[in-house]
Amino acid sequence: MQNAKSKAVWFGFIAVIALSVLAAIGCNYEVPITSNPTSKVNEKLLGDWVSEDEKDSMKVRAFDDSLYVVVYNGDLFRAYHSDIGKTPFVTVQVIESKDRTFAYVSWQLSEDGKMLGLRSVSAEVIPEDTKDAATIRKLLESNLSNPKLLDEEERYVKQ
């Protein structure tokens, strides 16, 4: 159940953003992809989002110029951009848990800004027991062209 909530989160991002990437994302990593945001909040990601099947909802708000606050089905997350090369990722952190674990989500926004696709990073490619951010980044970089890097896309429609 926690994995489904976490997966959906990443797609608000991103990061929110964005990411997610919440319905099936697991927040099971102990470290973020990057310790600081790699870019500012993307205004197009802000707003209310609903999954295509209308089972999940997500509110994405700017906390400041670099951090998002995401409410996914009532659960609270923080997210920020952690891009690797030209691939947009968000680091998503569960807030309402003592563990405060992380999820990694890649996101894609339609040109008109009305559709958000979120894909969580596969634990089969990036093992959840990886304990340092530098290794996480190296694994992501070396697997960017690996079709198994990201799980199936979750799509959200802007309200």
C-alpha positions as CSV (number, residue, x, y, z in Angstrom):
1,M,0.0,0.0,0.0
2,Q,2.8,2.4,0.8
3,N,4.5,1.6,-2.5
4,A,1.4,2.6,-4.4
5,K,1.1,5.9,-2.6
6,S,4.8,6.7,-3.1
7,K,4.8,5.9,-6.8
8,A,2.0,8.3,-7.5
9,V,3.9,11.0,-5.7
10,W,6.6,11.2,-8.3
11,F,4.9,12.1,-10.8
12,G,3.9,15.4,-9.4
13,F,7.0,16.2,-10.1
14,I,8.3,15.8,-10.0
15,A,9.3,16.2,-7.2
16,V,7.0,16.7,-7.1
17,I,7.5,16.7,-10.0
18,A,6.3,17.0,-10.4
19,L,7.3,14.0,-9.4
20,S,6.3,10.2,-8.5
21,V,4.9,8.5,-10.2
22,L,3.0,8.1,-7.0
23,A,0.5,5.3,-7.4
24,A,3.2,2.7,-7.8
25,I,6.4,4.4,-6.6
26,G,8.1,3.1,-3.5
27,C,9.9,5.6,-1.2
28,N,12.6,3.1,-0.3
29,Y,15.9,4.9,-0.9
30,E,17.8,6.3,2.0
31,V,19.5,9.1,0.1
32,P,18.3,11.6,-2.5
33,I,19.6,11.6,-6.0
34,T,21.1,15.1,-5.4
35,S,21.4,16.9,-2.1
36,N,20.2,20.1,-3.6
37,P,17.8,21.0,-6.4
38,T,19.3,21.1,-9.9
39,S,16.7,23.7,-11.1
40,K,14.0,26.0,-9.9
41,V,10.3,25.1,-9.6
42,N,8.6,24.7,-13.0
43,E,5.4,26.7,-12.8
44,K,3.7,24.4,-15.3
45,L,3.9,21.5,-12.8
46,L,2.0,23.5,-10.2
47,G,-1.7,22.7,-9.8
48,D,-4.2,19.9,-9.2
49,W,-3.7,16.6,-11.1
50,V,-5.9,13.5,-11.4
51,S,-4.8,10.2,-12.7
52,E,-6.3,9.1,-16.0
53,D,-8.4,6.4,-14.2
54,E,-9.5,9.1,-11.7
55,K,-8.4,6.9,-8.8
56,D,-5.6,9.1,-7.6
57,S,-5.3,12.9,-7.1
58,M,-2.3,15.1,-6.5
59,K,-1.8,18.7,-5.5
60,V,1.5,20.2,-6.4
61,R,2.5,23.6,-4.9
62,A,5.7,25.6,-4.7
63,F,7.2,25.7,-1.2
64,D,9.9,28.2,-2.3
65,D,11.7,28.8,-5.6
66,S,13.3,25.3,-5.7
67,L,11.0,23.0,-3.6
68,Y,7.6,21.5,-4.1
69,V,5.1,20.4,-1.6
70,V,2.9,17.5,-2.9
71,V,-0.2,16.1,-1.4
72,Y,-1.0,12.8,-3.0
73,N,-4.3,11.2,-1.9
74,G,-3.9,13.0,1.4
75,D,-0.3,12.1,2.0
76,L,2.4,14.8,2.2
77,F,5.6,14.8,0.3
78,R,8.4,17.3,-0.6
79,A,10.1,17.1,-4.0
80,Y,12.7,18.9,-6.0
81,H,14.4,18.5,-9.4
82,S,17.4,16.2,-9.5
83,D,18.1,16.1,-13.3
84,I,20.7,13.7,-14.6
85,G,22.1,15.1,-17.8
86,K,19.1,16.1,-19.9
87,T,16.8,13.6,-18.2
88,P,14.4,15.2,-15.8
89,F,14.2,13.5,-12.5
90,V,12.7,14.5,-9.2
91,T,13.7,13.4,-5.7
92,V,10.6,12.8,-3.7
93,Q,10.7,12.5,0.1
94,V,7.9,11.2,2.3
95,I,7.3,13.8,5.0
96,E,4.8,12.0,7.3
97,S,7.1,9.1,8.2
98,K,9.8,8.9,10.7
99,D,12.0,7.2,8.1
100,R,11.7,10.1,5.6
101,T,12.8,7.8,2.7
102,F,13.1,8.9,-0.9
103,A,11.7,7.9,-4.3
104,Y,13.1,8.8,-7.7
105,V,10.8,9.8,-10.5
106,S,11.3,10.8,-14.1
107,W,8.6,13.1,-15.5
108,Q,7.4,14.4,-18.8
109,L,5.0,17.2,-19.4
110,S,2.9,17.5,-22.6
111,E,3.6,20.6,-24.7
112,D,0.2,22.1,-23.7
113,G,1.0,21.5,-20.0
114,K,-2.2,19.5,-19.4
115,M,-0.8,15.9,-19.2
116,L,1.9,14.8,-16.8
117,G,3.7,11.4,-17.2
118,L,5.5,10.0,-14.2
119,R,7.8,7.0,-14.2
120,S,9.5,5.7,-11.1
121,V,13.0,4.4,-11.1
122,S,13.1,0.6,-11.1
123,A,14.6,-1.0,-7.9
124,E,15.8,-3.8,-10.2
125,V,18.2,-1.4,-12.0
126,I,18.9,0.9,-9.1
127,P,19.0,-1.3,-6.0
128,E,17.2,0.2,-2.9
129,D,20.2,-0.8,-0.7
130,T,22.5,1.7,-2.5
131,K,23.5,4.0,0.4
132,D,25.3,7.0,-1.3
133,A,24.1,9.6,-3.7
134,A,27.2,9.5,-5.8
135,T,26.7,5.8,-6.6
136,I,23.0,6.5,-7.3
137,R,23.9,9.2,-9.8
138,K,26.5,7.0,-11.5
139,L,24.0,4.2,-11.8
140,L,21.4,6.5,-13.3
141,E,23.9,8.0,-15.7
142,S,25.1,4.7,-16.9
143,N,21.5,3.3,-17.3
144,L,19.8,6.3,-19.0
145,S,19.4,4.3,-22.3
146,N,18.4,1.1,-20.4
147,P,14.6,0.5,-21.2
148,K,14.3,-1.2,-17.8
149,L,15.5,1.9,-15.8
150,L,12.0,3.3,-15.4
151,D,8.8,1.5,-14.5
152,E,5.5,1.9,-16.4
153,E,4.3,5.5,-16.9
154,E,1.5,6.8,-14.8
155,R,-0.4,9.6,-16.5
156,Y,-2.1,12.6,-14.8
157,V,-4.4,15.2,-16.2
158,K,-4.3,18.8,-15.0
159,Q,-7.6,20.1,-13.5
